[in-house]
Amino acid sequence: MRPLLHLLSVLLVLPGVIFAVAFIILGRAIATQSIIGVFGQLLADAVWVIPWGLLTSCAVVLLIALGGMFVQTRWLAGSCVAALGIISMGVLLALIVGHSNFSLDQLPFLLLGVVASVIGLWFLFTERPSAQSA
């Protein structure tokens, strides 16, 4: 049951991480303040993201998901899920709250990251090996 719960937390954290990365990339492109600069920055980011970022992120997600399948590494995988959830929620909250059209209707989207982070932190505290067993 715990490996399934870990996989659920990995799946719940992915939308928030994807949106946070997309907003960071778009923010970098918009900061150039010209249409040519926006396209140039998006092209430069795409040239790097497609071969390296996409491959690396898929490998990291796979390693985190596989780490939750084993009792010895479940606490580490849970801490990675919690860190991803907290960081992506922080980025999204900074963007949502800083925006002039902020409404409370936007906050339920963050619920996925909160649930994933809580599950990851629960694994961190319940599955962590004790110092006496080492």
BAZAMAR-246444 format. One record per residue: residue number from 0; x, y, z of N, C-alpha, C, CB in turn. Coordinates in nm, 4 decimals, decimal comma. Glycine has a CB too. Layout:
N
{r NUM {X Y Z} {X Y Z} {X Y Z} {X Y Z}}
...
This chain:
134
{r 0 {0,0815 -0,1195 0,0000} {0,0000 0,0000 0,0000} {0,0861 0,1263 0,0000} {-0,0928 -0,0004 0,1199}}
{r 1 {0,1970 0,1237 0,0701} {0,2837 0,2417 0,0760} {0,3484 0,2748 -0,0584} {0,3915 0,2208 0,1796}}
{r 2 {0,3936 0,1761 -0,1363} {0,4460 0,2122 -0,2687} {0,3402 0,2777 -0,3580} {0,5013 0,0884 -0,3380}}
{r 3 {0,2159 0,2324 -0,3480} {0,1092 0,2929 -0,4262} {0,0829 0,4361 -0,3808} {-0,0186 0,2096 -0,4153}}
{r 4 {0,0879 0,4592 -0,2514} {0,0711 0,5942 -0,1983} {0,1851 0,6850 -0,2444} {0,0644 0,5910 -0,0446}}
{r 5 {0,3052 0,6299 -0,2496} {0,4186 0,7085 -0,2983} {0,4009 0,7443 -0,4465} {0,5503 0,6308 -0,2775}}
{r 6 {0,3583 0,6480 -0,5278} {0,3346 0,6774 -0,6697} {0,2261 0,7830 -0,6870} {0,2954 0,5497 -0,7450}}
{r 7 {0,1231 0,7786 -0,6028} {0,0192 0,8801 -0,6074} {0,0762 1,0172 -0,5755} {-0,0933 0,8458 -0,5106}}
{r 8 {0,1644 1,0254 -0,4774} {0,2246 1,1548 -0,4426} {0,3133 1,2065 -0,5559} {0,3068 1,1425 -0,3129}}
{r 9 {0,3826 1,1168 -0,6251} {0,4647 1,1585 -0,7397} {0,3748 1,2141 -0,8501} {0,5495 1,0393 -0,7935}}
{r 10 {0,2646 1,1464 -0,8766} {0,1720 1,1936 -0,9797} {0,1053 1,3252 -0,9413} {0,0657 1,0884 -1,0063}}
{r 11 {0,0795 1,3449 -0,8126} {0,0157 1,4685 -0,7683} {0,1096 1,5884 -0,7742} {-0,0361 1,4519 -0,6277}}
{r 12 {0,2385 1,5665 -0,7577} {0,3327 1,6778 -0,7560} {0,3718 1,7226 -0,8974} {0,4572 1,6387 -0,6778}}
{r 13 {0,3555 1,6360 -0,9961} {0,4009 1,6680 -1,1322} {0,3341 1,7911 -1,1954} {0,3768 1,5500 -1,2202}}
{r 14 {0,2009 1,8094 -1,1865} {0,1426 1,9288 -1,2500} {0,1978 2,0599 -1,1947} {-0,0072 1,9273 -1,2329}}
{r 15 {0,2149 2,0671 -1,0638} {0,2695 2,1886 -1,0043} {0,4127 2,2154 -1,0474} {0,2629 2,1797 -0,8544}}
{r 16 {0,4924 2,1105 -1,0556} {0,6321 2,1262 -1,0986} {0,6379 2,1706 -1,2444} {0,7106 1,9940 -1,0799}}
{r 17 {0,5541 2,1108 -1,3280} {0,5529 2,1475 -1,4703} {0,5107 2,2932 -1,4880} {0,4580 2,0548 -1,5496}}
{r 18 {0,4055 2,3353 -1,4165} {0,3621 2,4744 -1,4273} {0,4669 2,5704 -1,3725} {0,2302 2,4942 -1,3539}}
{r 19 {0,5313 2,5363 -1,2622} {0,6331 2,6243 -1,2054} {0,7502 2,6416 -1,3018} {0,6829 2,5690 -1,0713}}
{r 20 {0,7953 2,5332 -1,3630} {0,9054 2,5421 -1,4601} {0,8628 2,6225 -1,5821} {0,9518 2,4014 -1,5030}}
{r 21 {0,7402 2,5996 -1,6289} {0,6912 2,6735 -1,7450} {0,6821 2,8233 -1,7144} {0,5536 2,6196 -1,7887}}
{r 22 {0,6347 2,8588 -1,5952} {0,6256 3,0005 -1,5600} {0,7632 3,0639 -1,5446} {0,5463 3,0177 -1,4313}}
{r 23 {0,8597 2,9890 -1,4948} {0,9960 3,0422 -1,4833} {1,0539 3,0665 -1,6221} {1,0867 2,9451 -1,4031}}
{r 24 {1,0340 2,9724 -1,7128} {1,0849 2,9890 -1,8495} {1,0164 3,1061 -1,9185} {1,0644 2,8599 -1,9311}}
{r 25 {0,8841 3,1161 -1,9038} {0,8127 3,2287 -1,9648} {0,8531 3,3621 -1,9018} {0,6615 3,2087 -1,9516}}
{r 26 {0,8768 3,3617 -1,7712} {0,9209 3,4845 -1,7049} {1,0563 3,5319 -1,7553} {0,9270 3,4634 -1,5552}}
{r 27 {1,1450 3,4385 -1,7794} {1,2758 3,4753 -1,8356} {1,2602 3,5333 -1,9752} {1,3694 3,3534 -1,8395}}
{r 28 {1,1686 3,4759 -2,0535} {1,1490 3,5231 -2,1900} {1,0825 3,6604 -2,1912} {1,0650 3,4229 -2,2696}}
{r 29 {0,9840 3,6807 -2,1063} {0,9125 3,8083 -2,1022} {1,0028 3,9190 -2,0490} {0,7863 3,7966 -2,0155}}
{r 30 {1,0995 3,8854 -1,9665} {1,1904 3,9852 -1,9101} {1,2773 4,0510 -2,0161} {1,2783 3,9215 -1,8051}}
{r 31 {1,2869 3,9938 -2,1345} {1,3654 4,0568 -2,2406} {1,2965 4,1808 -2,2959} {1,3909 3,9576 -2,3529}}
{r 32 {1,1668 4,1944 -2,2781} {1,0863 4,3123 -2,3108} {1,0823 4,3482 -2,4581} {1,1370 4,4281 -2,2356}}
{r 33 {1,1046 4,2524 -2,5450} {1,0833 4,2748 -2,6879} {1,0366 4,1430 -2,7487} {1,2140 4,3274 -2,7587}}
{r 34 {0,9589 4,1522 -2,8537} {0,9037 4,0311 -2,9136} {1,0141 3,9434 -2,9728} {0,8016 4,0673 -3,0216}}
{r 35 {1,1152 4,0060 -3,0310} {1,2287 3,9304 -3,0840} {1,3052 3,8640 -2,9693} {1,3229 4,0228 -3,1660}}
{r 36 {1,3223 3,9379 -2,8588} {1,3909 3,8823 -2,7427} {1,3144 3,7666 -2,6805} {1,4130 3,9899 -2,6393}}
{r 37 {1,1796 3,7779 -2,6783} {1,0975 3,6690 -2,6240} {1,1182 3,5426 -2,7056} {0,9480 3,7080 -2,6227}}
{r 38 {1,1072 3,5555 -2,8379} {1,1256 3,4381 -2,9232} {1,2681 3,3847 -2,9159} {1,0906 3,4718 -3,0673}}
{r 39 {1,3644 3,4741 -2,9085} {1,5033 3,4306 -2,8971} {1,5294 3,3559 -2,7670} {1,5961 3,5499 -2,9071}}
{r 40 {1,4758 3,4075 -2,6558} {1,4952 3,3411 -2,5269} {1,4215 3,2078 -2,5222} {1,4477 3,4314 -2,4126}}
{r 41 {1,2989 3,2029 -2,5767} {1,2262 3,0765 -2,5803} {1,2988 2,9734 -2,6666} {1,0843 3,0985 -2,6329}}
{r 42 {1,3561 3,0192 -2,7779} {1,4315 2,9279 -2,8635} {1,5581 2,8790 -2,7932} {1,4676 2,9964 -2,9960}}
{r 43 {1,6263 2,9697 -2,7245} {1,7473 2,9304 -2,6515} {1,7143 2,8307 -2,5403} {1,8169 3,0544 -2,5922}}
{r 44 {1,6039 2,8550 -2,4688} {1,5638 2,7611 -2,3638} {1,5201 2,6276 -2,4227} {1,4508 2,8203 -2,2795}}
{r 45 {1,4503 2,6308 -2,5361} {1,4044 2,5060 -2,5993} {1,5226 2,4232 -2,6489} {1,3088 2,5365 -2,7164}}
{r 46 {1,6248 2,4911 -2,6999} {1,7432 2,4197 -2,7484} {1,8097 2,3435 -2,6346} {1,8433 2,5176 -2,8125}}
{r 47 {1,8065 2,4001 -2,5133} {1,8655 2,3312 -2,3999} {1,7678 2,2315 -2,3379} {1,9109 2,4318 -2,2956}}
{r 48 {1,6408 2,2704 -2,3219} {1,5441 2,1886 -2,2489} {1,5118 2,0591 -2,3226} {1,4164 2,2673 -2,2251}}
{r 49 {1,4951 2,0648 -2,4521} {1,4505 1,9464 -2,5247} {1,5496 1,8310 -2,5120} {1,4291 1,9802 -2,6712}}
{r 50 {1,6781 1,8474 -2,5415} {1,7647 1,7294 -2,5288} {1,8072 1,6986 -2,3852} {1,8875 1,7485 -2,6130}}
{r 51 {1,8314 1,8009 -2,3024} {1,8886 1,7754 -2,1706} {1,7867 1,7845 -2,0592} {1,9996 1,8714 -2,1438}}
{r 52 {1,7113 1,8913 -2,0538} {1,6176 1,9106 -1,9446} {1,5073 1,8072 -1,9427} {1,5580 2,0466 -1,9524}}
{r 53 {1,4534 1,7741 -2,0572} {1,3462 1,6758 -2,0643} {1,3972 1,5363 -2,0283} {1,2842 1,6749 -2,2041}}
{r 54 {1,5120 1,5010 -2,0802} {1,5711 1,3707 -2,0500} {1,6059 1,3595 -1,9022} {1,6961 1,3474 -2,1354}}
{r 55 {1,6662 1,4631 -1,8471} {1,7053 1,4620 -1,7067} {1,5836 1,4586 -1,6155} {1,7912 1,5835 -1,6748}}
{r 56 {1,4820 1,5399 -1,6470} {1,3644 1,5425 -1,5609} {1,2892 1,4098 -1,5648} {1,2719 1,6560 -1,6019}}
{r 57 {1,2807 1,3467 -1,6793} {1,2166 1,2147 -1,6865} {1,2953 1,1120 -1,6058} {1,2039 1,1684 -1,8330}}
{r 58 {1,4271 1,1170 -1,6130} {1,5099 1,0245 -1,5366} {1,4951 1,0489 -1,3860} {1,6569 1,0380 -1,5785}}
{r 59 {1,4884 1,1750 -1,3451} {1,4736 1,2069 -1,2027} {1,3378 1,1602 -1,1508} {1,4903 1,3585 -1,1791}}
{r 60 {1,2317 1,1850 -1,2274} {1,0984 1,1408 -1,1852} {1,0943 0,9884 -1,1758} {0,9900 1,1917 -1,2837}}
{r 61 {1,1555 0,9209 -1,2705} {1,1593 0,7746 -1,2672} {1,2377 0,7238 -1,1464} {1,2213 0,7201 -1,3965}}
{r 62 {1,3508 0,7873 -1,1160} {1,4292 0,7464 -0,9993} {1,3538 0,7712 -0,8690} {1,5624 0,8204 -0,9969}}
{r 63 {1,2827 0,8844 -0,8609} {1,2042 0,9128 -0,7403} {1,0916 0,8108 -0,7257} {1,1465 1,0565 -0,7450}}
{r 64 {1,0261 0,7783 -0,8379} {0,9177 0,6803 -0,8329} {0,9711 0,5425 -0,7950} {0,8449 0,6736 -0,9683}}
{r 65 {1,0846 0,5033 -0,8496} {1,1437 0,3731 -0,8149} {1,1965 0,3710 -0,6718} {1,2567 0,3387 -0,9120}}
{r 66 {1,2435 0,4838 -0,6246} {1,2926 0,4910 -0,4867} {1,1844 0,4636 -0,3848} {1,3526 0,6260 -0,4602}}
{r 67 {1,0607 0,4954 -0,4182} {0,9508 0,4691 -0,3267} {0,9069 0,3251 -0,3231} {0,8359 0,5532 -0,3622}}
{r 68 {0,9585 0,2440 -0,4122} {0,9201 0,1033 -0,4157} {0,9961 0,0188 -0,3137} {0,9425 0,0478 -0,5541}}
{r 69 {1,1050 0,0695 -0,2636} {1,1901 -0,0050 -0,1709} {1,1866 0,0598 -0,0328} {1,3353 -0,0121 -0,2235}}
{r 70 {1,1805 -0,0209 0,0695} {1,1698 0,0297 0,2062} {1,2931 0,1125 0,2442} {1,1518 -0,0868 0,3049}}
{r 71 {1,4097 0,0716 0,1973} {1,5341 0,1385 0,2366} {1,5427 0,2812 0,1810} {1,6545 0,0570 0,1889}}
{r 72 {1,4819 0,3073 0,0661} {1,4956 0,4386 0,0025} {1,3654 0,5179 -0,0009} {1,5469 0,4218 -0,1377}}
{r 73 {1,2598 0,4657 0,0580} {1,1305 0,5341 0,0511} {1,1339 0,6684 0,1225} {1,0214 0,4468 0,1112}}
{r 74 {1,2089 0,6787 0,2326} {1,2158 0,8054 0,3047} {1,2862 0,9118 0,2213} {1,2879 0,7870 0,4387}}
{r 75 {1,3887 0,8711 0,1461} {1,4605 0,9652 0,0605} {1,3734 1,0092 -0,0569} {1,5909 0,9022 0,0092}}
{r 76 {1,3021 0,9156 -0,1168} {1,2121 0,9494 -0,2267} {1,0985 1,0379 -0,1770} {1,1559 0,8219 -0,2919}}
{r 77 {1,0487 1,0109 -0,0579} {0,9441 1,0951 0,0007} {0,9931 1,2360 0,0268} {0,8935 1,0340 0,1297}}
{r 78 {1,1174 1,2489 0,0712} {1,1723 1,3826 0,0944} {1,1917 1,4576 -0,0377} {1,3061 1,3731 0,1702}}
{r 79 {1,2257 1,3862 -0,1435} {1,2371 1,4497 -0,2755} {1,1016 1,4987 -0,3247} {1,2973 1,3519 -0,3773}}
{r 80 {0,9971 1,4179 -0,3055} {0,8619 1,4600 -0,3444} {0,8197 1,5817 -0,2631} {0,7604 1,3446 -0,3249}}
{r 81 {0,8463 1,5795 -0,1332} {0,8106 1,6927 -0,0479} {0,8854 1,8191 -0,0904} {0,8408 1,6604 0,0993}}
{r 82 {1,0134 1,8061 -0,1214} {1,0911 1,9222 -0,1655} {1,0387 1,9768 -0,2982} {1,2393 1,8851 -0,1789}}
{r 83 {1,0101 1,8882 -0,3925} {0,9548 1,9330 -0,5204} {0,8208 2,0037 -0,5012} {0,9381 1,8141 -0,6156}}
{r 84 {0,7375 1,9483 -0,4152} {0,6072 2,0086 -0,3896} {0,6178 2,1444 -0,3231} {0,5243 1,9174 -0,3042}}
{r 85 {0,7034 2,1560 -0,2237} {0,7177 2,2827 -0,1514} {0,7786 2,3892 -0,2408} {0,8036 2,2640 -0,0260}}
{r 86 {0,8802 2,3545 -0,3170} {0,9441 2,4525 -0,4053} {0,8492 2,4975 -0,5156} {1,0717 2,3939 -0,4667}}
{r 87 {0,7786 2,4033 -0,5779} {0,6867 2,4421 -0,6855} {0,5697 2,5233 -0,6315} {0,6347 2,3181 -0,7588}}
{r 88 {0,5204 2,4890 -0,5119} {0,4138 2,5697 -0,4525} {0,4634 2,7094 -0,4191} {0,3590 2,5021 -0,3268}}
{r 89 {0,5864 2,7212 -0,3743} {0,6421 2,8537 -0,3459} {0,6509 2,9399 -0,4703} {0,7794 2,8406 -0,2836}}
{r 90 {0,6967 2,8804 -0,5808} {0,7044 2,9545 -0,7069} {0,5653 2,9963 -0,7527} {0,7733 2,8698 -0,8157}}
{r 91 {0,4703 2,9033 -0,7489} {0,3346 2,9343 -0,7932} {0,2670 3,0352 -0,7015} {0,2514 2,8074 -0,8004}}
{r 92 {0,2877 3,0255 -0,5717} {0,2301 3,1246 -0,4798} {0,2887 3,2627 -0,5033} {0,2532 3,0827 -0,3348}}
{r 93 {0,4183 3,2690 -0,5288} {0,4799 3,3980 -0,5570} {0,4214 3,4608 -0,6824} {0,6305 3,3828 -0,5717}}
{r 94 {0,3915 3,3786 -0,7817} {0,3332 3,4306 -0,9047} {0,1860 3,4654 -0,8874} {0,3495 3,3299 -1,0167}}
{r 95 {0,1123 3,3838 -0,8134} {-0,0310 3,4087 -0,7954} {-0,0547 3,5309 -0,7079} {-0,0996 3,2862 -0,7339}}
{r 96 {0,0135 3,5388 -0,5961} {-0,0081 3,6492 -0,5032} {0,0449 3,7796 -0,5617} {0,0592 3,6201 -0,3684}}
{r 97 {0,1524 3,7737 -0,6374} {0,2092 3,8934 -0,6964} {0,1289 3,9472 -0,8141} {0,3484 3,8658 -0,7401}}
{r 98 {0,0345 3,8725 -0,8617} {-0,0454 3,9127 -0,9773} {-0,1602 4,0017 -0,9333} {-0,0989 3,7896 -1,0522}}
{r 99 {-0,1975 4,0981 -1,0164} {-0,3020 4,1931 -0,9787} {-0,4420 4,1323 -0,9835} {-0,2964 4,3137 -1,0694}}
{r 100 {-0,4614 4,0233 -1,0563} {-0,5926 3,9589 -1,0659} {-0,6037 3,8394 -0,9725} {-0,6193 3,9150 -1,2091}}
{r 101 {-0,5508 3,8502 -0,8544} {-0,5515 3,7401 -0,7590} {-0,6924 3,7159 -0,7054} {-0,4546 3,7687 -0,6435}}
{r 102 {-0,7324 3,5891 -0,7025} {-0,8587 3,5515 -0,6400} {-0,8404 3,4186 -0,5691} {-0,9733 3,5432 -0,7446}}
{r 103 {-0,9277 3,3915 -0,4746} {-0,9165 3,2677 -0,3982} {-0,9530 3,1455 -0,4807} {-1,0044 3,2743 -0,2759}}
{r 104 {-1,0125 3,1646 -0,5978} {-1,0444 3,0530 -0,6856} {-0,9198 2,9867 -0,7432} {-1,1334 3,1000 -0,7977}}
{r 105 {-0,8069 3,0538 -0,7371} {-0,6830 2,9990 -0,7917} {-0,6119 2,9058 -0,6933} {-0,5899 3,1119 -0,8313}}
{r 106 {-0,6473 2,9131 -0,5664} {-0,5763 2,8359 -0,4647} {-0,6038 2,6856 -0,4675} {-0,6115 2,8884 -0,3308}}
{r 107 {-0,7210 2,6356 -0,5082} {-0,7384 2,4890 -0,5093} {-0,6392 2,4154 -0,5981} {-0,8774 2,4551 -0,5542}}
{r 108 {-0,5829 2,4831 -0,6973} {-0,4814 2,4186 -0,7805} {-0,3605 2,3785 -0,6966} {-0,4382 2,5119 -0,8948}}
{r 109 {-0,3314 2,4546 -0,5934} {-0,2170 2,4252 -0,5085} {-0,2426 2,3075 -0,4150} {-0,1803 2,5472 -0,4280}}
{r 110 {-0,3673 2,2640 -0,4051} {-0,4019 2,1538 -0,3166} {-0,3289 2,0248 -0,3551} {-0,5523 2,1311 -0,3186}}
{r 111 {-0,3065 2,0029 -0,4848} {-0,2326 1,8838 -0,5290} {-0,0915 1,8822 -0,4713} {-0,2266 1,8782 -0,6824}}
{r 112 {-0,0244 1,9961 -0,4781} {0,1109 2,0051 -0,4235} {0,1140 1,9911 -0,2724} {0,1736 2,1359 -0,4630}}
{r 113 {0,0113 2,0439 -0,2054} {0,0039 2,0317 -0,0593} {-0,0120 1,8854 -0,0203} {-0,1133 2,1157 -0,0026}}
{r 114 {-0,1025 1,8146 -0,0874} {-0,1254 1,6725 -0,0557} {0,0014 1,5914 -0,0833} {-0,2447 1,6160 -0,1387}}
{r 115 {0,0664 1,6159 -0,1973} {0,1887 1,5428 -0,2302} {0,2986 1,5717 -0,1286} {0,2365 1,5792 -0,3712}}
{r 116 {0,3114 1,6971 -0,0864} {0,4141 1,7323 0,0117} {0,3864 1,6685 0,1473} {0,4230 1,8839 0,0266}}
{r 117 {0,2592 1,6640 0,1870} {0,2241 1,6012 0,3144} {0,2557 1,4523 0,3101} {0,0749 1,6235 0,3471}}
{r 118 {0,2231 1,3862 0,2003} {0,2551 1,2431 0,1875} {0,4063 1,2218 0,1907} {0,1958 1,1852 0,0563}}
{r 119 {0,4809 1,3062 0,1174} {0,6266 1,2945 0,1163} {0,6873 1,3174 0,2534} {0,6858 1,3923 0,0179}}
{r 120 {0,6374 1,4181 0,3266} {0,6882 1,4422 0,4617} {0,6503 1,3291 0,5572} {0,6351 1,5752 0,5150}}
{r 121 {0,5331 1,2706 0,5373} {0,4928 1,1570 0,6203} {0,5891 1,0402 0,5984} {0,3468 1,1141 0,5881}}
{r 122 {0,6246 1,0142 0,4718} {0,7219 0,9083 0,4445} {0,8576 0,9428 0,5047} {0,7356 0,8853 0,2932}}
{r 123 {0,8951 1,0687 0,4997} {1,0244 1,1096 0,5544} {1,0316 1,0792 0,7034} {1,0487 1,2593 0,5295}}
{r 124 {0,9252 1,1091 0,7768} {0,9297 1,0910 0,9214} {0,8968 0,9494 0,9672} {0,8356 1,1863 0,9861}}
{r 125 {0,8200 0,8742 0,8887} {0,7846 0,7383 0,9334} {0,8776 0,6313 0,8782} {0,6427 0,7061 0,8928}}
{r 126 {0,9412 0,6548 0,7646} {1,0240 0,5526 0,7015} {1,1733 0,5740 0,7218} {0,9946 0,5477 0,5556}}
{r 127 {1,2104 0,6844 0,7844} {1,3528 0,7160 0,8007} {1,4195 0,6121 0,8898} {1,3714 0,8579 0,8602}}
{r 128 {1,5349 0,5604 0,8454} {1,6040 0,4611 0,9303} {1,6557 0,5276 1,0575} {1,7218 0,3945 0,8532}}
{r 129 {1,6486 0,4563 1,1659} {1,6948 0,5117 1,2922} {1,8468 0,5015 1,3015} {1,6283 0,4393 1,4106}}
{r 130 {1,9036 0,5791 1,3905} {2,0494 0,5801 1,4084} {2,0976 0,4520 1,4727} {2,0923 0,6996 1,4929}}
{r 131 {2,0122 0,3824 1,5471} {2,0530 0,2604 1,6152} {2,0696 0,1431 1,5194} {1,9525 0,2251 1,7218}}
{r 132 {1,9961 0,1457 1,4053} {2,0051 0,0339 1,3129} {2,1278 0,0418 1,2239} {1,8816 0,0277 1,2281}}
{r 133 {2,1982 0,1540 1,2254} {2,3161 0,1699 1,1399} {2,4389 0,1123 1,2039} {2,3394 0,3153 1,1077}}
